[in-house]
Amino acid sequence: MQRSIVLALAACLSLAAPSLAQADQDDKSYYANEHRVVGRVISSEPWNLQLDRGPHIILHPGTVINPTGLTLRNGMPVRVYGHITADGKFSADQIDLLPPGPPPWEFRRPL
C-alpha cells in the first residue's frame, strides 16, 4: 500500500517538475536586472543620490519617491529599487523612505 502511494507521488512530481522549473526560469529572467539598496542618504542632488553604502545612484524622469513630494535630505534611511544600466550605473526606479530606527542594511541582488 505505502509503496504504491510513494510511486504515485513520484510519478506526479516527475510530471510537474518541468513546469515548475520553467516558472522558476521566468521569474529569474523577469527580475534579472532588479536590485535593491538600503542605506542612509549622504548626498542628494537633482539627478544623483549617494548613500553611505552601495553604488552611486542616478535618478531619471519617472523615478518614484515615496512618500510623494519628499525631498531627500542627509541622514534619511531609504530603500532604493532599481537596475544596472548598460554602462554599469545604478538607476533608481523607486525610492522609499524607511521608518526611523536601524534599517535592515543590505545590498541585494536576486538569485
RATA-V128941 format. One record per residue. N is the residue number from 1. RES is the residue in one small letter. PSI is psi as a letter, one per 20 degrees, with the letter a starting at -180 (999 if undefined). OMEGA is omega in whole degrees, -180 to 180 (999 if undefined). Layout:
n:N res:RES psi:PSI omega:OMEGA
n:N res:RES psi:PSI omega:OMEGA
This chain:
n:1 res:m psi:g omega:-178
n:2 res:q psi:h omega:-179
n:3 res:r psi:h omega:180
n:4 res:s psi:h omega:177
n:5 res:i psi:g omega:179
n:6 res:v psi:g omega:179
n:7 res:l psi:h omega:178
n:8 res:a psi:g omega:178
n:9 res:l psi:g omega:179
n:10 res:a psi:h omega:179
n:11 res:a psi:g omega:179
n:12 res:c psi:g omega:-180
n:13 res:l psi:h omega:-179
n:14 res:s psi:h omega:177
n:15 res:l psi:h omega:-177
n:16 res:a psi:h omega:-174
n:17 res:a psi:g omega:-180
n:18 res:p psi:h omega:180
n:19 res:s psi:h omega:177
n:20 res:l psi:g omega:179
n:21 res:a psi:h omega:179
n:22 res:q psi:g omega:178
n:23 res:a psi:h omega:179
n:24 res:d psi:g omega:178
n:25 res:q psi:g omega:179
n:26 res:d psi:g omega:179
n:27 res:d psi:g omega:-179
n:28 res:k psi:g omega:-179
n:29 res:s psi:h omega:179
n:30 res:y psi:g omega:-177
n:31 res:y psi:j omega:-174
n:32 res:a psi:h omega:-178
n:33 res:n psi:j omega:-178
n:34 res:e psi:p omega:180
n:35 res:h psi:r omega:180
n:36 res:r psi:p omega:178
n:37 res:v psi:p omega:177
n:38 res:v psi:p omega:179
n:39 res:g psi:a omega:177
n:40 res:r psi:p omega:-180
n:41 res:v psi:p omega:173
n:42 res:i psi:i omega:178
n:43 res:s psi:p omega:179
n:44 res:s psi:p omega:175
n:45 res:e psi:r omega:-175
n:46 res:p psi:g omega:-177
n:47 res:w psi:j omega:-178
n:48 res:n psi:q omega:179
n:49 res:l psi:p omega:176
n:50 res:q psi:p omega:177
n:51 res:l psi:r omega:179
n:52 res:d psi:i omega:177
n:53 res:r psi:q omega:178
n:54 res:g psi:a omega:-175
n:55 res:p psi:r omega:170
n:56 res:h psi:p omega:-173
n:57 res:i psi:p omega:174
n:58 res:i psi:q omega:176
n:59 res:l psi:q omega:180
n:60 res:h psi:r omega:175
n:61 res:p psi:p omega:-178
n:62 res:g psi:i omega:174
n:63 res:t psi:p omega:-179
n:64 res:v psi:p omega:176
n:65 res:i psi:p omega:-179
n:66 res:n psi:p omega:-1
n:67 res:p psi:q omega:-178
n:68 res:t psi:p omega:178
n:69 res:g psi:i omega:-178
n:70 res:l psi:p omega:171
n:71 res:t psi:p omega:-178
n:72 res:l psi:p omega:-179
n:73 res:r psi:q omega:179
n:74 res:n psi:p omega:177
n:75 res:g psi:i omega:-179
n:76 res:m psi:p omega:174
n:77 res:p psi:p omega:-177
n:78 res:v psi:q omega:171
n:79 res:r psi:p omega:-177
n:80 res:v psi:p omega:174
n:81 res:y psi:p omega:-179
n:82 res:g psi:b omega:-177
n:83 res:h psi:q omega:176
n:84 res:i psi:p omega:-179
n:85 res:t psi:r omega:-179
n:86 res:a psi:h omega:180
n:87 res:d psi:j omega:173
n:88 res:g psi:j omega:179
n:89 res:k psi:q omega:177
n:90 res:f psi:o omega:-178
n:91 res:s psi:p omega:-177
n:92 res:a psi:p omega:174
n:93 res:d psi:h omega:-179
n:94 res:q psi:p omega:177
n:95 res:i psi:p omega:-180
n:96 res:d psi:p omega:173
n:97 res:l psi:p omega:178
n:98 res:l psi:q omega:178
n:99 res:p psi:q omega:178
n:100 res:p psi:q omega:-179
n:101 res:g psi:r omega:-178
n:102 res:p psi:o omega:179
n:103 res:p psi:r omega:177
n:104 res:p psi:n omega:-176
n:105 res:w psi:p omega:179
n:106 res:e psi:q omega:166
n:107 res:f psi:o omega:-170
n:108 res:r psi:p omega:171
n:109 res:r psi:q omega:-179
n:110 res:p psi:q omega:180
n:111 res:l psi:999 omega:999
